[in-house]
Amino acid sequence: MIIATNIHKYYDALHVLKGVDLSINSGEIVSIVGASGAGKTTLLQILGTLDHPHRENTTSLFINGTDVLKLNDKELSRFRNTHLGFIFQFHQLLPEFNALENVCLPAYIAGKDRKETETEAKKLLDYLGLSHRVNHFPSELSGGEQQRVAVARALINKPAVIFADEPSGNLDTASAENLHQLFFQLRDEFGQTFVIVTHNEDLADMADRKIVMADGQINPS
């Protein structure tokens, strides 16, 4: 599903990722942990094609059999929208759109039929226990509800991989626990792969596999 080989990243003279090799199987839930500055978020952003590795040093990054490093910007944007989903610590919902509209946006960008998209979005919101909140705006939702809307948005295009960066970091304990359980329900229901950067030890330990990073590298297990 994901095979990253010799991933390097520099920010000016700072060598952030130092030859990371990583393989993640289809349907696997993987947590990435480590101290601040270890390179976790940078790695997640590169795996999710939101950032570019240092191409002169990096060997390859295959996702779903495609070497994304060989795609041009337009192809990469299309691939990202079609195959990948994202959940962030701060949900990044657009305040001027209600829950249903926020969920539909990635599908609209992909050019999908509006009526079919709205039907699928309502199914997802119902699955996530938000059928009574479809017309509510982000400001009218609790933190946990907002994050579930963000999860539905990540799922709308049926991506193969979900990338999550501190997804429960802004939630209270009960909402965080509910979100963590939800990831496993979604994997069992829809078969997605989850790659999760987290400082939450409970979530990290729940994962099928925990990857520990230090100083821009993955610690050998």
Phi, psi and omega in degrees: 000304175232124175229109179251131184234120172057051182281123177240148175213131176241142164245100189057240182272354183276120180270100189274314176245130192240062177081054182280129171249133187207138176227129181232129184277158176298133178079007181270144171253116184241132174256144176242121184233168179152167181294160175302135181088002181285342180108011185298306183293322177300316178297316180300317181294325178288316177300325180273007179063019176276344178220159181256139172284173175284107192292331182293329182260329185286140182273301184196159174217103180260130173230122182056035177083000180254128174280099187292342179290344181265000180273145172281175187300319181292316178297320181294319178298318179294317179298315181300315183292329185272322191252344188236148175232154186225137175230127183245167178301314176259116195307334178059035171287147178277121189294337183276356180245146178282180185301313181299315182294320178299318181294324185286338191307311181299327179289321176298318179298326179282357177081021182280157181300133185297314183296315179296322179296315180296322178297315180293320180296320178295322177298316180296316180295324176294316178301325182269009176077027185237022183299334181272002184239013187299329183262007180273145178272159182310322181294344181261003182249150174289169179301317179295322178293319178299318181291327177290326173298318178297324177295315178299319178299320179294335185265347193299327180266014180052055183289155178282329185229135173249125175256130182231125181249106182048054188296334181252009185294340183250016184247155173288170188301314182295316180294323178296315179298320178297319180294319180298316178297325181298321180303318182287325175297318180295318178299316181292326183279316189245349175079015182287156171269138179240131174239115192236119169272127183206150168261357182280110185296324180297313179296316181301319182284338178287335186298158176297327182210139179247125178254126182255125178252146175208129175053045173076012180224162176268127177292133177296139181278000000 
